[in-house]
């Protein structure tokens, strides 16, 4: 699991599947399987290819709130806000 891109799909079929991928990335960072740079790249990769599932009207949909939880989504939001050009796709 070392390296910039973990084994992530390009596109996710449902918000629930996307939430599992977000959890996998953030959890890997929390247990030191990936570094900060890899965390940033993986979250950006997920957003670039699945922005239509990740944000609705600038907010995370309820499925992501339920599946990912507040702490994970705070990290994701900070990463996306640091790269505001990603948020303009919504």
N, C-alpha and C positions, 0 to 999 in steps of 0.2 A: 504494500500500500504506500510505499515511499514514492515520492515524485509529485510533480505539479498537478497532474490529473489522475485522480483515483479512477477506479473503474465505474464511470458514470455514463448513463445513457445520454444521447444527444437530446432526445425529446421524451417527455413523460406523458403517459396517456391520461392520468388523472392527477388532481391536486394531492390526493392521498399518496400516490407514488412519488410525487415531487417532494412531499413532506418527509418521506422516508429517506430520500437522497440527501436532503438538507440535514436531517438528523445524523446520518452517517458521516457527513463531512465535518460538522461541528463537533460531534463526539470524538472523531479521530483527532481533531485538534486538541480537545480537552485532555485526551490521554497520551498526548505527545507522539502520535503516529505520523502526523504531518506538522509542518511548521507554519508560521503566520503567513508567509508568502503563498504557500500552497492553499491555505484556507481562503485567502483573497481570490486567487485564481479560480478555484473550484466554485465558489459562490458566484463569481462573475460569469463563469461558464454556464452555470445552471440558469442564471437570470437571462443571459443573452439568448438562450435557446428556448426558454420557457416563461418569458416575461408575462405572457397572456394568462398564465396560470398562477404566477407568483403574486401579482398585484392587481387589484381591482380598484379603480379610482384612487390610486395612490396608497391603498391600504392592503394588508394581507387578508385574504379571505378567511372565513371562520374555520374552514377545514385545516388550514395551516396553523391557525391559533391552537386548535384542539390537538393536532398531531405533533407539532413542534414545541409548543410551550413558549412562554414569555421570554425566558433567558436566551434561547436559541435565536428567536426572531429579533431580539434586540441586537444581537451580533450581526445578523444578516442585514438589518436596516442600517446599521452604522457602516457596513461595508458598501452598501449601495449608495448611501448618502455621501460617502467619501468620493464616489465616482458618479456624480449627479447626471452625467450624460447618459448613463444607463436608464435612469428613471424617465427620461423623455420619450421612451418608446411606448409608454402606457397610454 
